[in-house]
Amino acid sequence: MSAQAVLYIIAIILLAVAALPVPSRGFNLAILGAAVALLAYAWPIVSA
């Protein structure tokens, strides 16, 4: 499994957990998930 696929899976998990009504202190899981998804999208350029 490629690093890009792993990042996408992590992003999906973070976004799914952010949708649950569980309070998270100090950081927003949705923003973190979006950042990981953006990193996964840009991974071919970052790793070149």
HURA-V678208 format. One record per residue. N is the residue number from 0. RES is the residue in one small letter. PSI is psi in radians with two decimals (999 if undefined). Layout:
n->{N N}
res->{RES RES}
psi->{PSI PSI}
This chain:
n->{0 1 2 3 4 5 6 7 8 9 10 11 12 13 14 15 16 17 18 19 20 21 22 23 24 25 26 27 28 29 30 31 32 33 34 35 36 37 38 39 40 41 42 43 44 45 46 47}
res->{m s a q a v l y i i a i i l l a v a a l p v p s r g f n l a i l g a a v a l l a y a w p i v s a}
psi->{2.35 2.86 -0.59 -0.70 -0.70 -0.73 -0.69 -0.69 -0.74 -0.72 -0.73 -0.73 -0.78 -0.72 -0.61 -0.71 -0.61 -0.46 -0.28 2.62 0.94 2.17 2.41 2.25 2.31 -0.38 2.70 2.06 -0.55 -0.73 -0.71 -0.73 -0.69 -0.65 -0.70 -0.67 -0.69 -0.67 -0.71 -0.68 -0.67 0.07 -0.70 -0.55 -0.70 -0.69 0.00 999}
